[in-house]
Amino acid sequence: VQLVESGGGLVQSGGSLRLSCSASGFAFSNSAMTWARQDPDKEVEWVANIQSDLRVWYADVAKGRFTISRDNTKNMVYLQMNSLKPKATGTYFCAIDFRWGSRGQGTQVTVSS
């Protein structure tokens, strides 16, 4: 299993970022995928989840501003983040469903005020 996240960066409050996750080594199209975040010394916080049948679920922090999507032809999962706020700052990673042990190295998102 390999998951590689990209797309993070520094953005001003109110800005947008699109995170990407490239997946390999498992049956991607049959797998639910999750975007989550983790700050140093804090627990993992899930952000959005997309099922194999394209049903999506969002944590309260993401509702109305973030959109998770997937492209099974490319083994990719995305997280479009709009109207970003400074509290969204953190390391974002993707994982197979809620299996945090499958996570990639993550991508840093920093939102400046």
C-alpha positions in Angstrom: 0.0 0.0 0.0 1.3 3.4 -0.9 -0.5 6.7 -0.5 1.2 10.0 -1.6 -0.4 13.3 -0.7 0.4 16.6 -2.4 -1.1 20.0 -2.9 -0.5 21.6 0.5 1.0 25.0 0.9 0.6 28.5 2.4 -2.6 30.3 1.7 -4.3 33.4 3.2 -7.4 33.2 5.1 -10.4 32.8 2.8 -8.3 31.1 0.1 -8.5 27.7 -1.4 -6.3 24.6 -1.9 -6.8 21.3 -3.6 -5.1 18.3 -2.1 -4.4 15.2 -4.1 -3.7 11.7 -3.0 -2.2 9.1 -5.3 -2.9 5.5 -4.3 -1.3 2.2 -5.3 -0.9 -1.3 -4.1 -4.5 -2.1 -3.2 -7.9 -2.4 -4.7 -8.5 1.4 -4.8 -11.9 1.4 -6.6 -13.3 -1.0 -4.0 -12.0 1.0 -1.0 -13.4 3.9 1.0 -10.9 6.7 1.3 -10.6 9.4 4.0 -8.9 12.7 4.3 -7.8 13.5 7.9 -5.5 15.9 9.6 -3.2 15.8 12.6 -1.4 18.5 14.5 1.7 17.7 16.6 0.8 16.1 19.9 -2.9 15.9 18.9 -5.2 13.1 17.9 -6.1 12.4 14.3 -9.2 14.3 13.2 -11.0 13.0 10.2 -12.2 15.5 7.7 -14.0 13.8 4.8 -14.7 10.3 3.7 -15.8 8.9 0.3 -17.1 5.4 -0.2 -16.6 3.2 -3.2 -20.1 4.0 -4.3 -19.3 7.7 -4.1 -21.3 8.5 -1.0 -19.5 11.2 1.0 -19.3 12.1 4.6 -17.9 15.3 6.1 -16.9 16.2 9.6 -18.5 19.4 10.9 -15.2 21.3 10.2 -15.5 20.5 6.5 -19.3 20.8 5.8 -20.1 23.5 3.3 -16.5 24.4 2.5 -14.6 21.2 1.6 -15.4 18.7 -1.2 -14.0 15.2 -1.4 -13.9 13.4 -4.7 -12.2 10.5 -6.4 -11.1 9.3 -9.8 -11.0 5.6 -10.0 -9.4 5.7 -13.5 -6.4 7.4 -12.0 -6.4 5.9 -8.4 -6.7 9.5 -7.1 -8.6 11.1 -4.3 -9.0 14.8 -3.9 -9.9 17.3 -1.3 -11.0 20.8 -2.5 -10.8 23.2 0.4 -12.5 26.6 0.1 -12.9 29.5 2.4 -10.0 28.3 4.5 -9.5 29.6 8.0 -6.3 29.7 10.1 -7.7 26.8 12.3 -7.5 24.6 9.3 -3.7 24.7 9.5 -2.2 21.3 9.9 -0.8 18.2 8.2 -3.4 16.5 6.0 -3.2 12.9 4.9 -5.3 10.4 3.1 -5.9 6.9 4.4 -7.9 3.8 3.4 -11.2 4.3 5.1 -10.4 5.0 8.8 -7.2 2.9 8.8 -4.7 5.5 10.0 -1.9 3.0 9.7 -2.3 3.2 5.9 -1.7 6.9 5.8 0.8 8.6 3.6 3.4 11.1 4.7 0.9 13.9 4.6 1.0 17.4 3.1 1.2 20.6 5.2 -1.5 23.2 5.0 -0.8 26.6 6.5 -3.5 29.3 6.5 -2.4 32.7 7.5 -4.7 35.3 9.0 
